[in-house]
Amino acid sequence: MILLQMRILIVLSRDVDLNPLVATLIERGFECDVVPPATGASRYQPNRHNAVVLLVTDDHLPLQLIRMLRVLGPPRVLTLVSAEHLDATLHPLLDAGVDEVVPFPCPIDDLTLRLTILCRRGNWREEQLRLELELDQARRFQERITDTIPEHIYLFDLVEQHVVYSNHRIDELLGYAKHELARLGDNYYVELMHAEDRENIAEWFARYEDHQPGDPPVITRYRMRHHDGSWRTLYSRSIVFSRSDDDTPRQVLGVVEDITERVMQESALRRSREELRTFARHLQEAREREREAIAREIHDQLGQELTALKLHVSIIEGATRNASPAANDHDTMLGSTMKATRELIERITSSVRRIARDLRPAVIDDVGLAAAMRLHAEEMTRPTRIEHHFVGDPDVAMALDRERATHLFRIFQESITNILRHANARRIDVHLGLDGDDLVLKVRDDGRGIDPADLRTDGRVGLVGMRERALLCRGQIEFRSRPEGGTEVEVRMPMETEDSRDDLVYPRFETLPR
């Protein structure tokens, strides 16, 4: 609220008793300073006096004083002129810049009203100047702040589709000089935008419809043409700054950051990851082929030689018995040795078959993935007291190509091995089936569970291998600690064989809900 100040300077042109007038004005709220004409200009204070009263009682007009006051002020000047000189002095006084000419003496109420109006005009003008000064200071302060911020700040009109305000960072961002942007017009933002991104403008504008104060900024990403002809990728965070009378968004205030270098680095990193993933896939394929060749060599060559050796031992054992019908101690010892040798050969043959099967489970090719998992679980838990339950759909598993079936089986093998080594479990549950378009393998135990720190510890070769194999299948793997105890490993991969996903999905740790 602006308080009305009524301070006036009364200048006399000759000696007149103004004490009654001054006393009345003071009673009505005026502050009065009375001075002679000689000191009128020197006593006037623009920051104190709202109006000046000139008292003229003859035809001697203080025009020079009026001009001096105008230079200093300019004040609101009210002149009291004696009635007999009013006609002769009216026009010269008005031409000199006097605001009011009143015949003297005059009714005190009329004089008070006129002075109040003049003082109010003076206050309003003073307040207007003060506000204009503060506005100019605030504008300069805002410009300094926005020019200090490294990002580009803009105010965009959605209706007219042009830039209302933009700090100088736009020059650095796009490389255009101010006169070049001015030549493009206020809608240069739209003109310089990539044609593909320009098609999304309507969609971006629609996102402002429901945007309310306090909501997160609207995020947009688009490309704009640099002065050198290249395209810069910009990242914008904006809010609704003002709305029209019908409450539709009118202006948006945003901050823009140039993320071109970041996008290029991310693209290079993505390509590098794809190359590493392709290399890892080829490496895994080469390892599997080598394992398959070694398994075949062991099974065919070494197996045949062990079978021949067993046959020779049997022949020697039979010949020994036929040559010595009456057994003595030497024959008995020789027969026991040959029997132990034959049993050793049988154990070696079983070990060779197991090693060959571990290198490349032929059962995957013979009866499918589900049967191979079931047999492996039975074989691994047979020496223990661990109970296992397997639920799998053979038809679904058979739909997998050989590469992904091998990767999934290796993950399953590592999961069973980890349970036997670390979990201290009494039961293992395995589920293999479809969930939508994904093939899902779940291996669950009731053991001691898994510590999240174990998943973040470097050197866990088994877990790393499981993760890499899942990624090579365009899938993901999750390790969950169950609230009721135990661990669940879930592998999820798409059934389609094409590379439909560009992002890498990293495994995560979470706790299952009760």
Summary of the structure (lengths in Angstrom):
residues: 514
radius of gyration: 49.1
end to end distance: 63.2
largest distance: 176.0
contacts: 1422
relative contact order: 0.05
helix: 52%
strand: 22%
